[in-house]
């Protein structure tokens, strides 16, 4: 992919305030800053500044960020990062040569691919020239990958960088789109759209902010990254119709037109957006396996928080019938796929799981998914460590904790293969 733009985002609150800044990972730009004797040195405001993505990788032991600001003021440094998935991970921070502390220690071998945020309280030294150093700790040699670094006021909201696979700016989006565009920025997402669709893009952004709040209520957590919801003509590379990275949604302009036409009068007007956003929440909660089924199940609960029961039922009740019909056909065929042309294996798997989730929720009540994800976190994300063919057993065990009985047997009796290999197929070790 061609290189488009740089990754520095400078935020000036006002002429009377101190300058805040952000450095954000940008996967559309593959360039990296130079490394000299294990050190990456950057200066805020330099043209062409590049993101310092690694510690303990490519020989990088220290990242030094030089910037101008008033001396003696209090600041907050926020760093979003993940570990190398090989052991314990930790790094240190200093400002103007004075220690500002160390990050949390992450057992990333137990929690691979999960993102974390650390906040550091800083007091800038005298003068207007300053330097922050993010450095490796010799006792923690595993690789660390960064996704965002922000300097802000001490009372700034929790740092939530835009997803690293986003177009990242209106200028770049317009180059990718090939025409004039617009970007609507809200608290937890950016919506990119052609300029001619600016009105519906604004309406979509407002709706998806409400959807974000509903998802937070279901999953019990905020996301580490802002969503980037991007629209492109049908058939273009970035209009892939799904989610990439930690929250980049690539959709077609037809999806935006459908939302304009249907809005909240029909779940079809927004179902795709909501399901893909749910996948990002599930991923951050370490929900490996049951990818599609879990996304569908929670997106139904989210939709029911956003529209009337009549609108929700018109869409979801036929889906429920389809799930139950698929399960009955599977059981009648001796727990085999009776017709792969009618029930592709990934569809078969998803529908049977959704039929089970529907049955469980009818018994447990509307708190099932919030309690499920709370239990998942309480158990320290066991799905992150489970083998592919063990994940269905882990799901059953989490539900066992909720229902206070052995759910492995109930999963099996219902038709779930506990050795299935999620998320895409009905595949067992055999």
Secondary structure, DSSP 8 states (H G I E B T S, - for coil): -------EEEEE--TTS-EEEEEE--TT-------BTTEEEEETT-TT-----EESSTT--EEEEEEE--TT-EEEEEEEEEE-SSSEE-EEEEETTEEEEE---EETTTSTT--EEEEEEEE--SSSEEEEEEEE-TT--S-EEEEEEEEE-TT-----EE-TTS--SHHHHHHHHTS-EEEEE-SSEEEEEEGGGHHHHHHHHHHHHHHHHHHHHHHSS--SEEEEEEEE-TTSTT--SEEETTTEEEEEHHHHHHHHHHTTSSGGGTHHHHHHHHHHHHHHTT--S-HHHHHHHHHHHHHHHHS-HHHHHHHHHHHHHHHHHHHHHHHHTTSS-S-TTTS-HHHHHHHHHHHHHHHHHHHH-TTHHHHHHHHHHHTT-GGGTS-GGGHHHHHHHHHHHHHTS-HHHHHHHHT--TT--TTT------
